[in-house]
Amino acid sequence: MSIRVVFMGSPEFALPTLSSLANSYQVVGVVTQPDRASGRGRELKAPPVKPLALTLHIPVIQPEKLRLPEPMEQLRAWAPDLIVVAAFGQILKKDVLELPKFGCINVHASLLPRWRGAAPINAAILAGDEETGVTIMKMDVGLDTGPTYVKRSIRLKPDDTTGSVLGILSTLGAVLLNENLSDIISGKLKTQPQPAEGATYAPMLKKEDGLLDFTQPAIELERRVRAMNPWPGAWFEWDGNPLKVARASVVCVEKGLASGSRFTVEGRPAVMSADGALVLEEIQPAGKKVMSGRSFLAGAREWTAFA
């Protein structure tokens, strides 16, 4: 279709949407986050969208703030008829929202109005939701408050992590947008306002959000392990260092132990919670690779064991 599209996105979630758009539309520019220092060497690393855009021979800008004069000048020079956003990482101001004649369309990884905000997949898993999904919406000045075009849901499985769900929803979002974008542009598909009832907010995550508080119920801790996988990772302090928990399970025990007590369950490390044992199935000690709980115990003589 002969319209000019600007795409805004940054992480892996955005890749299928950009690929799909580039196959069917004229994507004249991509806006993504700046390269950031990453890893132990603190080397600059590009957001995943950048190399894909360059491979597709699409011009890229990486403004710290889109509202600054230089990026806004470039955006106007691209003269977009439509802006498509998928996990960009910056809030769009009114002058950006009003620039394209067909508006700004967002591919959002939740069933709005539930889980508006930056971390909807993590929030859905952490809350124990039975389903989540993708919403295609028209953006307004609020945070994911605009009217919606279409939604599609998936069931959450008991072993789902943020990483596994992200992969599913990123593909689903691209498919859903591709199926409906021509009808959105033509006006055939109308928006519906979001209901005020049921609105929840999923704020941006910090490293501290992965900290496991063993005064909480075991099921909530197990959800946190899955919700924080792969980032920021669930963890707690052990032997003076953070011990990351990549996978865990819940076991009912009758040991009468205080929350935070360490013991073993069938040869696997476990920690007592408010109401049961959180069994550490996969662990990553500081400076090491992920290993099974059994392998960890083989070298962790300090782990306190109770009969």
C-alpha positions in Angstrom: 0.0 0.0 0.0 1.4 3.4 -1.0 1.5 5.2 2.3 4.5 6.4 4.2 5.1 4.6 7.5 7.5 5.4 10.3 8.1 2.6 12.8 9.0 3.1 16.5 10.3 0.2 18.5 13.3 -1.1 20.4 13.4 -4.6 21.9 13.0 -8.1 20.4 9.2 -7.8 20.8 9.2 -5.2 18.0 11.1 -7.3 15.4 8.2 -9.3 13.8 6.1 -6.1 13.5 8.8 -4.2 11.7 9.5 -7.2 9.4 5.8 -7.6 8.6 5.4 -3.8 7.9 8.4 -3.7 5.6 7.0 -6.5 3.5 3.7 -4.7 2.9 4.3 -1.0 3.3 6.8 1.7 2.6 8.6 2.1 5.9 10.5 5.4 5.4 12.2 5.6 8.8 12.7 3.8 12.1 13.0 5.5 15.5 14.6 3.4 18.3 16.4 3.9 21.6 20.1 4.9 21.7 22.8 2.3 22.0 23.4 1.4 25.7 26.4 0.1 27.6 25.9 -3.5 28.4 27.7 -6.5 29.9 30.9 -6.6 32.1 32.9 -4.7 29.5 30.2 -2.0 29.3 30.5 -2.0 25.5 27.8 -0.2 23.6 25.0 -2.4 22.4 22.4 -1.5 19.8 18.7 -2.2 20.5 17.5 -5.2 18.5 15.4 -3.1 16.1 18.5 -1.2 14.8 20.3 -4.0 13.0 17.1 -5.3 11.5 16.2 -1.8 10.2 19.7 -1.4 8.7 19.5 -4.8 7.1 16.2 -3.7 5.5 18.0 -0.5 4.3 15.6 1.7 6.4 17.1 5.0 7.8 17.4 4.9 11.7 17.5 7.7 14.3 18.1 7.0 18.0 17.1 10.1 20.0 17.5 10.2 23.8 14.2 12.2 23.7 12.1 12.3 20.6 10.7 15.7 21.5 14.1 17.4 21.0 14.3 19.7 17.9 16.6 17.5 15.8 14.7 14.2 15.9 11.4 16.1 15.5 12.8 17.8 12.4 13.8 14.4 10.9 10.4 12.9 11.8 8.6 15.8 9.9 11.0 15.3 7.0 9.9 11.7 6.7 6.3 13.0 6.4 4.7 9.8 7.7 1.1 9.0 6.9 1.1 6.5 9.7 3.3 5.8 12.8 3.4 2.3 14.1 4.7 1.7 17.6 5.8 -1.6 19.3 7.5 -1.3 22.6 9.4 1.9 21.7 10.2 3.0 25.3 9.3 6.7 25.1 5.9 8.4 25.6 4.8 10.2 22.4 3.8 13.9 22.8 0.8 15.5 21.2 2.8 17.0 18.3 4.0 13.5 17.3 0.6 12.0 17.7 -1.0 14.6 15.5 1.7 14.5 12.8 0.5 11.5 10.6 -2.9 11.8 9.0 -3.8 8.2 10.0 -2.5 8.6 13.5 -0.3 6.5 15.7 -1.0 2.8 16.1 0.4 0.8 19.0 0.9 -3.0 19.2 0.6 -3.5 23.0 1.3 -6.8 24.8 -1.8 -7.1 27.0 -5.5 -7.2 26.8 -6.2 -3.5 27.5 -7.3 -2.0 29.8 -5.5 -4.6 31.9 -1.8 -3.9 32.2 -1.2 -0.6 30.7 2.5 0.4 30.9 6.0 -0.8 30.3 6.0 -4.4 31.6 2.6 -6.0 30.8 3.8 -9.6 30.3 5.7 -9.6 33.6 2.7 -8.2 35.4 0.3 -10.8 34.0 2.5 -13.7 35.1 3.2 -12.1 38.5 -0.5 -11.7 39.1 -1.4 -15.3 38.1 -3.5 -14.2 35.2 -5.0 -17.1 33.2 -4.7 -15.3 29.9 -3.0 -12.4 28.2 -2.7 -11.3 24.6 -2.2 -8.4 22.2 -4.2 -5.2 21.6 -3.9 -3.0 18.5 -4.9 0.5 19.7 -4.9 4.1 18.5 -2.6 6.2 20.7 -3.5 9.3 22.6 -1.7 11.5 25.1 -2.3 9.0 28.0 -0.3 5.9 28.8 -2.0 3.1 26.8 -5.4 4.8 27.3 -6.4 5.2 23.7 -9.3 3.5 22.0 -8.7 -0.1 20.7 -9.2 -1.6 17.3 -8.8 -5.4 17.9 -7.5 -7.8 20.5 -6.4 -11.5 20.5 -5.8 -13.6 23.6 -3.7 -16.6 24.6 -3.9 -18.9 27.6 -1.0 -18.7 30.0 0.6 -22.1 30.9 1.8 -22.9 34.4 5.5 -22.9 33.2 5.3 -19.8 31.1 8.1 -17.2 31.6 8.1 -13.6 30.4 10.6 -14.8 27.7 8.4 -17.6 26.4 5.3 -15.4 26.3 7.1 -12.5 24.7 8.1 -14.7 21.8 4.5 -15.8 21.2 3.0 -12.3 21.6 5.6 -10.6 19.4 4.6 -12.9 16.5 0.9 -12.6 17.4 1.1 -8.8 17.4 2.7 -8.7 13.9 0.0 -11.1 12.5 -2.8 -9.1 14.1 -1.6 -5.8 12.8 -1.0 -7.2 9.3 -4.5 -8.7 9.2 -6.2 -5.4 10.2 -4.0 -2.5 9.2 -5.6 -2.0 5.7 -9.0 -1.8 7.3 -7.7 0.6 9.9 -6.3 2.9 7.2 -9.4 2.7 5.1 -11.7 3.5 8.1 -13.5 0.2 7.8 -12.4 -0.9 11.2 -13.6 1.4 13.9 -12.1 2.0 17.4 -13.8 1.2 20.7 -13.1 3.2 23.9 -11.4 1.4 26.7 -13.6 0.7 29.7 -12.5 2.4 32.9 -13.3 -0.7 34.8 -10.5 -3.3 35.0 -7.7 -0.9 34.2 -4.4 -1.8 35.8 -0.8 -0.5 35.5 2.5 -2.4 34.9 5.4 0.0 35.7 8.9 -0.3 34.3 10.9 -3.0 36.1 14.0 -2.4 38.2 16.6 -4.9 39.3 15.1 -4.8 42.8 11.8 -6.2 41.5 13.5 -9.6 41.1 14.3 -9.8 44.9 12.6 -12.9 46.4 11.0 -12.1 49.8 10.6 -15.4 51.6 7.9 -14.0 53.9 5.6 -14.2 50.9 3.6 -17.4 49.9 5.6 -19.9 47.8 3.2 -19.6 44.8 3.8 -15.9 44.6 7.6 -16.5 44.7 7.4 -19.1 41.9 5.4 -16.6 39.8 8.0 -14.0 40.4 10.8 -16.3 39.2 8.9 -16.8 36.0 7.8 -13.2 35.6 11.4 -11.9 36.0 12.9 -14.4 33.5 14.9 -13.3 31.6 15.2 -9.8 33.0 15.9 -8.7 35.7 16.0 -12.2 37.0 14.8 -13.5 40.4 17.4 -13.5 43.1 18.3 -13.4 46.8 21.4 -13.0 48.8 23.4 -16.1 49.6 27.0 -16.3 50.8 27.4 -12.6 50.3 26.4 -12.6 46.6 23.2 -12.5 44.6 22.0 -16.0 43.7 19.7 -16.0 40.7 16.9 -18.4 40.4 16.0 -19.3 36.8 13.4 -22.0 37.6 11.6 -23.0 40.7 8.7 -25.2 42.0 6.5 -25.3 45.0 6.4 -28.2 47.5 4.3 -28.5 50.6 6.4 -29.3 53.7 5.8 -29.7 57.4 9.1 -28.8 58.9 8.0 -25.9 61.0 10.9 -23.8 59.7 11.1 -20.0 59.7 10.8 -18.1 56.4 14.1 -18.0 54.7 15.4 -21.2 56.2 17.5 -23.3 53.7 17.1 -27.1 53.4 16.9 -29.8 50.7 14.0 -31.5 49.1 14.9 -34.8 47.3 18.4 -33.6 46.6 17.5 -30.1 45.5 18.0 -26.9 47.3 14.9 -25.3 48.9 14.0 -22.2 50.9 11.1 -22.0 53.3 8.5 -19.4 52.4 5.4 -18.2 54.4 3.6 -21.4 53.6 5.8 -23.9 51.9 9.1 -24.7 50.2 10.3 -22.9 47.1 12.5 -25.6 45.4 15.3 -24.1 43.3 15.3 -26.2 40.2 17.8 -24.0 38.2 20.2 -21.6 39.7 22.9 -19.1 38.5 25.5 -18.4 41.2 27.4 -15.1 40.8 29.9 -15.3 37.9 28.8 -18.7 36.8 26.4 -20.2 34.2 22.9 -21.5 35.0 23.0 -25.0 36.5 20.5 -27.4 38.0 19.8 -27.2 41.7 21.3 -30.7 42.1 24.6 -29.6 40.5 24.6 -26.5 42.7 24.3 -28.5 45.8 27.3 -30.7 44.8 29.5 -27.7 45.3 27.6 -25.7 47.9 28.7 -27.3 51.2 27.5 -24.2 53.1 23.9 -24.9 52.1 22.2 -25.8 55.4 20.5 -29.2 55.2 17.8 -30.5 57.6 16.7 -34.1 57.9 
